[in-house]
């Protein structure tokens, strides 16, 4: 049994995207077949499945990165360290007092 080949319309339905999105964006990312003089585009169903699996994997990786604990806390710690270096260990209250006296 040969592999199923989809037209652009069928591929749009299968992927759940518009024709414009498929032709102008996804054709650059998804391997495809051009047929005939006019260059009609066809897609192997297995290639579309592989593309969907890759996109799902990317989104899982992004979720894992976003959920990494202490990501925000690390940046706060870095800001505190930079603050302490530039202000030579002065407390915020001391700096605010200095600013008030300068006015």
C-alpha positions, -999 to 999 in steps of 0.1 A, spaced: 0 0 0 14 34 -10 17 63 14 -11 88 14 -3 121 -5 -24 151 4 -33 182 -17 -28 216 -1 -65 218 7 -64 184 24 -32 194 43 -48 226 55 -77 206 69 -54 180 84 -32 206 101 -61 229 109 -45 260 93 -56 284 65 -44 280 30 -24 312 33 -6 300 64 3 267 47 15 282 15 33 313 28 47 301 61 47 264 66 60 254 31 93 269 42 93 245 72 76 214 59 92 192 32 68 189 3 65 177 -33 60 199 -64 42 182 -92 38 193 -128 46 224 -147 25 246 -125 43 233 -94 12 220 -75 23 213 -40 16 179 -23 25 166 12 31 132 25 8 125 55 37 110 74 58 142 68 29 162 83 27 139 113 65 142 118 62 180 116 34 180 142 54 157 165 84 181 162 62 211 170 48 193 200 83 184 213 94 221 209 64 233 229 71 207 256 107 219 258 96 255 261 72 246 289 100 228 308 122 259 305 94 283 316 86 261 346 122 259 357 122 268 394 140 299 407 144 314 372 129 347 385 146 344 419 180 341 402 175 374 384 164 391 416 195 378 433 216 391 405 199 425 408 206 426 445 242 417 440 246 445 414 229 469 436 251 460 465 283 465 444 273 499 430 261 512 464 289 498 485 266 479 508 244 509 518 209 501 528 180 515 507 171 537 537 206 553 537 204 560 500 169 574 503 181 597 531 210 609 509 186 616 480 162 636 503 191 657 515 202 664 480 168 680 471 
